[in-house]
Amino acid sequence: MRYLVTAEEMRRYDSNAIDKIGIPGMVLMERAALAAREMVLEALGRVLPPAGDRRQTPEILVMAGTGNNGGDGLALARLLAEDGFSVTVWCVGEKSKASEQWTCQRHIIEYYGVRFCDMPVSGTYAVLIDALFGVGLSRDVAGEYAEAVRRFNELEGYKLALDVPSGICSDTGRVLGCAVQADATVTFGFGKRGLYLYPGCGYAGTVRVADIGITERAFFDEPPGMFCLDEPEEAFALLPQRQGAGNKATFGKVLFIAGSAGMAGAAVLGARAAYRSGAGMVKVLTDEQNRVILQQAVPEALYGNYAADRELEESFSWADVIVIGPGLGRTERARHCLRAAVERGAVQTEKSRLQPLVIDADGLNLLAEDEALQERLAGQRRQVILTPHVGELSRLTGLSIAQLKEGLWQHGTALAQRLHAVVVAKDARTFVCGAGRPVCVNIHGGSGMATAGSGDVLAGIIAGIWAQMSAGSGHEADSEAASERAFRAACAGVRLHAAAGDAAVAEKGEYGCMAGDIAEALKIIK
C-alpha cells in the first residue's frame, strides 16, 4: 500500500519528524539531496556516451527557488559539484524572503565552486534539476516564475523535478498556469497526490518515492486520507482464504439482474467476471430474449426471467450479493426490478439477512431519477456499493462533469455519506470512497480499458469478491465488519480489474483490447 498525501499532510508529518521525533530539518534536507543525487547519477549513465568518449565534464543546471525546495536543490548542487560535475545554479525569486534552511545551504555552497547565473545560456545540459517550488503551490505561476518555467522547458537535457514538478498542484494534479515537463520526479517521504492524478501525472514522468526519514511514525494517529494498492498481490491479500473443504455455496452466490432485450452482452460479461473472480455460483435474471445467448456464452450460470416477480423474490433469498443495472435499460420493468431489489431484496430472516447490493449502470440512472428510493436506500443502512462513472455520478449529484472532475474523490465521498454506501467513482483515475474512510485511488490500468463493457466486468469482479466475503457471514446490515467487507471488496475489485486490464492490453494491444479480454485475463493474474 502506498500513501498519497496532500501538501498540508506532508507539512504536518515533516513538522512532526522535526519537532516531536527530533530529526533536524537540515538532516532531512541532506537526505533528500542524497536521494536526488542517486537519480541524477542514474540519468547520467543513460544520457551520456561511454566514459572513454567523453570530451568534457557534463553540465548540470539547478533551477532553485528560495524556499526549502530550493534548499534541496542547493544541497544537491553541492553534492554533484563534489562528484566532479560542472554545476550551475539558477536562482529565481527574492533572496530577501528566502527560508532559513535555504539561507544556510546558500552559505555552505559558497565553498564548493558552484557557479550562479541569473538566466541560463542557450545550450544543452546533461541534466536539469527543477527545485523551484515543490509542494504547497496554491496559485497560478506568473511573472518571472512563469518565464523561468517556460525557459526551463525550452532547454535540452534530462529534466528531474524535486518533490513535485513546479506548477503542478500537489493536491489535485491541476496545472497552475504553466508547469515543468519532467522526465522524472523524486518525491520525498510519501507520494504526493498530484503526481498520480491527471493531468499532473503527465508532467511528472517516472516517479520515485525516496525515504528520507519521515515515516509512518510521524503520523501520530493522523494517517493520510488517500492510498493506493501498488501490486495485485495487495488486492489478493484482501480476499478471504479459499477453504479446501469448501463447496460452490461456500464461495458465494451472485445474482445479476441485467440485460434488457438485445442487451445480453452486459449480463454475459458480468457473469463471467464474477466467476473468474472466485464466486461459487452465479445466477442471471434477464429478458427472455437473452436466454439462448446467455446459456451458450456462460453455460455455468443459472438463468431466470426478470419479468416474473416470484422469480425475483426467490432469487433475492438465494443470493449472497445482488447486482442490478448492467444493460438493464430504463423501462418501467427495470424500475420495478430496482425498487424490488432495494425494498424486497432486503430480506429479513432469523439471521437478519440484508443482502449486499451492487448498483451499476442503468440501475444508477434509475436511482438518480427516484429521490424517494434514494431515501429508502439510505434509511436501510444496508451494505451497498455504487459504481458510477462521471456521467452517472453527475446525474446522482446534480453537479456538472467539470465540477466533479475538480475533486472526484470528494464528491464520491459526499455521496457515500449521504446514501450510507461505498462509491466507486470511475474515471481515468478511479476512487473508492466510503464514509469515514480514507479514499483508495487506482493508479493502474490505461486507455486500453476504455472500452464498452469494461464497467460490467468491474461490477462482476466486485460482486464475485464480495460474495466470497459475505457467504455465511449472516449479512449484518449495519456493522463495522460488514462495512469493512464492502470497502475491501471494492478496493480489491478495482485493483484486480486494472491488473486484468494491463494483462489483456499486453496480449491484445492498447487499441485491440475488448471488455471480454479483461474478464478472461483474470485467470492469468496472480
Steps between C-alpha positions, in 0.01 A plus 500: 500500500625847410384811686425806288514824699384857461733795551345565842543137606863504386567823690352342813708184470814701425433713807432193713829343390691815592318629808364183663739228390803728496653451154669830402358664191845532343545123536175440309613745232836326467332162462270643234801630309673162526192322362481746210872456435444127445243575231731751333781245488262244349387754241855588405572134444216493247541829312879527472729309261741239643761643735782462249319723247433796729657820377399726790356499849119460491310825562222499759254784560304543825202738488450591865230703669555660838293261711594165646458330164763738369709408803479135391625615160795687649599198710478282188714747303769476767500120494523490121784753500685275744446215251694703245215625282478855369199642687321830445227625736233726356333680792145625442317714755573756768793393715387740774199270552696177498433229758744442783616164364548649151717775647707242683550290186588814303776579749641145488508482120727805480791270585436240228571676172144506372421770242190719520311667217203731455383325183646186340667537163383309200647157463452142603530385860546137592254536788272783610365504855167666583510625861284809455185438708439146627177431691255759622462717190142630508479770233585528133865542405553853367761767434866404523404154622290428191785624283741274689277195446465581130876542461572180698270299274671639190846387606621161381601227740362246746265681740462387862244664731552505876184401692246633244547656156475875549156625399313178586257512792629233734148430632302466176744472210357817345732714287529839667544716192812326369717215624836332459490198270726253682648172384502380860405618847655400830255572780588485867341309788166412340345521155321826430151466356564732207773270368247222443185690397428650159635717351792522748611142439564596138754760613676296768658233281633201693431549870720369780408537867817546705527411869662797674404408856137617510308177556163386631632578848442866414123448456422514875152346443426727203565281195459633145155514346594319179689185404544266206571130458826467312503131412226245420629294794374773733152455356516121527599543865158661561315191378395224740708185498358222282385209714620161386182338631273768351235460233335724245272655762797564729651735242194717461195536279465804274168606350504724191190690394633612166446512128188635334385362166794507261747594776621155603865602481498690830361197683751268332799718589388550860428130556834392354688752712322389817600140434856591404538698824411194708121493554364148547164554330352767271139545401379747238149638482463655156256548214364180347652593163848466651455140620675318214787748476562485873484122522747464213739771621499411871366145535616492864247769600145440617231680305169671582255752358491838672142551384374248757456649848502162667839424343630835626390422855648150501827621349537776759481241776753279320770762443793610712549811281256665261621696195248710312537728202741381226318529168167513684353798317268761649161343433223476756592136555857602574371753755291230660801269528711772665228583752459129573874455549512793743178428688418131477862402441566599860380162621449474874553154640604344828858593403405865430610464141531820300665397178787717383396695194709625205327765288660563162432663163126537428424419863682820594315705241167369629606570859591858404144553378339372822578710809255302712688180419828669587357589842375146542844363414675735742254419776560126476868544589568176315830447322489649151768562238426753225725497191433825307713647226511880496187529286296282735648677802395830345140380483513372858647821643365771272856626439652554160772269373744792511417559867542132581838476331638775724473264796344168403597331827343778706167477321513121509552514877211745541267262315629207708413689816155599374397151392700303760675322215840431351538700180737389224538825304635396160716709270858490367578473871238304695433580866347266758324724753336407830361707785767557763765310304812596306453506125657220295609623158593270214802624304535193277340392175486726196316620193473147360237434769282787378274270302131413511424234761803567720271635772286184486814295559592717799153455652536124462845494658388704800191284546697176470748613764229638729298178476800300625537738792128496580413132464401366842562835672142557605480814284496748786334814368675765705824382656861605469594151382246513216604852405864396494419206272326729253790742489761226468303328223482823303871578548607149404260490205621827353867400531451151351293650219797725417743208522284296263480800269878534496535129424240518222666804343837326513351218291252681275653847477374835620285545191372143478393426858131422561306455822479125454879489487512669840263246653699210357832649613389457862602136471868586440571773757656383824 
